[in-house]
Amino acid sequence: MAGNHSVVQPSAILEGGFQAAAPAKINRFLHIVGQRDDGYHLLETGFQFVDWCDWIHCRISQTPGVQILSDPMVLGTENLVYKAASVLLSGTRYGVEILIEKNLPSGGGLGGGSSDAATTLVALNQMFGLGYNNEQLQTFGLTFGADVPVFIFGQSCFASGIGDQFEQMHWPGRKVLIANPGVHVSTQGIFQNPKLTRDTPSYRLGASQLDTTHNDCEMLVRETYPAIDRLINRMQAFGEPRMTGTGGCVFVVDPGNVDSVSEVLGHLAEVKVSLLSNQSMLYTCGAYA
């Protein structure tokens, strides 16, 4: 995926270390087309990347194993970054210190934790010359969550299966307005809810067909979390609002009336206008080897 392009660059805050970007994603749509016997839901979704990211800072250590220097989520060994690094370096004598610079909201549907894990796998593979290819890293990543592989894939795409089968797709749009109501939506709770639609017809979508799509989780989330329902209603002032993933962040692509965003949404959500990209910042923010 990255070719001769390095995903790491000298760290701005960790002396002697390196940093790599862990960008956000949005789901342009999310259709649930079935459910496997093991409980995993079968999805069809459109992933697109946002130029807004966490940063993973890594420094090679003489002490074998993984040490997390800063964990804003205070998850300890349950942090996906720690788990990803530990699995990747298991069976080696390598050691690494990791500092997580968190900018993306947790539980907002932007994939922050999954992106952090993916960036950790790709960056450490490169730093230590482990030699895993993109597909092998995606297999590692899938053990930590269904969203991790797409961040390793690194291209906007049409995704199917459990969200781990990708067909590169350039989705339209230059900018995106993202609103975070500060509501942590339980993805597990939504997917376990018997009211969730699980039988949307399966069909391959092209970039020109976005107006025929929707998010199967949105209606249930709006019923369960009134703050998100209010936010979606108010964001109609800027275009067509959609929820990303299971929420709670809501977005509008190429929004209008952006000068009034703070006035209209300031009391309902934290807002950010970012650029959309069809390639992940993980692969565009490094230094050429």
Secondary structure, 3 states (H helix, E strand, C coil): CCCCECCCEECCCCCCCEEEEEEEEEEEEEEEEEECCCCCEEEEEEEEEEEEEEEEEEEEECCCEEEEEECCCCCHHHCHHHHHHHHHHCCCCCEEEEEEECCCCCCCCCCHHHHHHHHHHHHHHHHCCCCCCHHHHHHHHHCCCCCHHHHHHCECEEEECCCCEEEECCCCCCEEEEEECCCCCCHHHHHHCCCCCCCCCCCCCCHHHHHHCCECCHHHHHHHCHHHHHHHHHHCCCCCCEECCCCCCEEEECCCCHHHHHHHHCCCCEEEEEEEECECHHHCCCCEC
